[in-house]
């Protein structure tokens, strides 16, 4: 689900998006910390927030020790191509 799109057409030829990805139960990242999953290095995306299943509040700027569980919503910032890479990586 797209939350916000920031277009930098005049400054840069890219479109930066804020997207939410829900971690599926059978994802290879379930049970790993953000540091272990290494999402930034593997996708180039910045994880800006997470939301645990059943929680209303978001955790902004989660640390590398945050454990990814099934159903966690991960909010990322980056180019759409990289978001698609993340979806493939987590099986979303």
Secondary structure, 3 states (H helix, E strand, C coil): CEEEEEECCCCCCCEEEEEEEECCCCCCCCCCEHHHHCHHHHHCCEEEEEECCCCCCCEECCCCCCECCCCCEEEEEEEHHHHHHHHHHHCC
